[in-house]
Amino acid sequence: MIDEEAIAFAWQHRDEDIAEFSLSKHLGKHRIAILQQLEGLHIARTKWGYLLDYPHFAYPPKLNCEQSSSSVTANYKAQLVGKSKSIVDLTGGMGVDTLSFSNVAERVDYVEFNTDLFELTKRNFAILGKKNIFCHNCDCTNWLNNHTQTFDIIYIDPARRNAFGKKMVGFSSCQPNILEIIDFLVERSNLVVIKASPMIDLKIATQQLGYATDIHIVAVNNECREILFLCRKKTEDNPLQIHCADIHFGAIHTISFTATGEQATTLLTANEVSQYLYEPNASIMKSGCFKQLSTQTGLPQLGRNSHLYTSTELLPNFPGRTFKVIAQSPLTVKAIKKQLPSMKAHVISRNYPIKATQLQQQLRIAEGGDSYVIATTVGKIKTGIIATRIN
């Protein structure tokens, strides 16, 4: 049931601390519903800021909010598919992706099996004034079976938690099982967009799907958030394209590779650390296209598995973090303190046998400040690098 009183009450107290407010005696019989709305309002501040303009918007339970796309990644998908006549969101959920699709499509069909979530989301579409979204409370495969037309886009984000709430990764472990219906989806649309776990193995998933022509790895502020597989009937034997997108405070930086190109590319390596150091963003890290990145940027890598690059002159607009090297140093407390008297820095470990958190403790470095201690391997030599971040 949608509790309108709870929605209104939560909006009035939207700035309250949830933990403290949960102890209030004024919540009464609406307590659970009010706290659900407050949790949604707090999540909206960082995930869907535009929804805060709608006081009557009803938020689903916290798990549904957490599983939903952010407005940033939803808008990326809408831009990715572009102007369309018909888009079907087969696993509509809270409807954030559906809302973004409605801005680029003439018609969007929202399909959701959970009746409570369906009713709440359908109500929210009306609150937001969306008239080109058509809602269907049923199983997504049954709905497709009952509609014979071919759609421009089919989007599906299968549930990645089992009956015990454990997070799942592979397609066969999700609901619905994508591998059982992929042939059907491709047959019924010009393009299928599948949202997968950021932890999924790209090579295995591509082989399992069979129809993938493009993979979009989407990072937001250097955190990998979504993997999107674009599947369609293949008319030509073109290589799989991997697109690494980093969305940083609204700006999108994308660099593309081919799946076969990495194996065919020769690695450029450096024998020493130069004045500048570069760390690829999270989407490139996930792609594994390190040799192609080296070729495209002209930057040699510090060792085969360091995934750090270096140059004597500054390369602007590198897709990741850029550092200016201050010094090289043995990774001992005495040596680091000589270069970094404050003993305050951020620690990074790349191709080094000790993890960053453990190394930070060993070196007695306090987290913070403007400096970085980077542990890595140059050639066969393990070393430390003191640096400051440029961007």
Secondary structure, 3 states (H helix, E strand, C coil): CCCHHHHHHHHHCCCCCHHHHCCCCCCHHHHHHHHHHHHHHHHHHHHCHHHHHCCCCCCCCHHHHHHCCCHHHHHHHHHHHCCEEEEEECCCCCCHHHHHHCCCEEEEEEECCCHHHHHHHHHHHHHCCCCCEEEECCCHHHHHHCCCCCEEEEEECCECECCCCCECCCHHHCECCHHHHHHHHHHCEEEEEEEECCCCCHHHHHHHHCCEEEEEEEEECCEEEEEEEEECCCCCCCCCEEEEEEEECCEEEEEEEECCHHHHCCCCECCCCCCEEEEECHHHHHHCCHHHHHHHHCCCECCCCCCCEEECCCCCCCCEEEEEEEEEECCCHHHHHHHCCCCECEEEECCCCCCHHHHHHHHCCECCCCEEEEEEEECCEEEEEEEEECC
